[in-house]
């Protein structure tokens, strides 16, 4: 019992640091952060932030989006390769790829939201941007300078995106050019949309897990666990990873959950591709499972 309590206390403490480091958290200085010295998440002692994991259908390469940039993760023992993407807008150009949330829509085709690199002549929030060359160059789609999407998901012909720090989810039926606003129970930590039903969503928050079956018109709380990361792969079960590292799956859209495995570390991002499960941890480690989450090995370590 004491070990379980200690683990929960540690998880909550780590989550508090992560919250300071997330989108809009530039005020958190290096003196107040965790000194991890991991170059892809920790440039100068700042709290680490891992926005998303994504796999390029063109070559199955893993991409890691962090507060220091967007990285390609090579096979083997090589360190991640940083991609410095350039965004071209009607008012000028600048580098992005820092604190992004990314989602591949096809081979080398990315949607993203987030922030520019420091010192760039770009708005502080990028709205929705698109790349057709795996993150090297970008063009704006909509909401440039207006929206900071904290999650992006796709289902049928819709893009579903939750705003950072606001109890709002925006839905687009024209590839992100225009949006309809839906109200969430509270600001969402993560959001997964049923690949077969664009009106069925599972949202996670500081107060637990909520489900909507009518595209955000109404919500029901299904679980009190806070700050869960979640993913709903096409043709598969919903996966979630809770504070502290336990992985669970649901075959009924989030109504009930089964234990699947454990990463043994504090998670920040989750991606499921078939039977392959990727989890990015607070310290910059990326773990991978080839058996649906039953067992994990290190794909990338921060050492």
Protein Blocks (a to p, Z undefined) as FASTA:
>chain_A
ZZmmmmmmmmmmmmmmmmmmmghilmpcfklmccekpaklomnopacddfbdcddfklop
acdddfkbccdddehjbdcdddddddddfkbccdehioiacddfbehiacdeddddehia
cdfbebjaddfegopaccdfbhphkaccfbdcdehjbccdddehiacddddfegolaccd
dddfbdcfbdcddfklmkbccdddfkbccddfegomaccdfbfbghiacdddehiacddd
dehiiacddfegomaccdfbdehiacfbdcdehjbccdddfkopacddfehomaccdfbd
cZZ
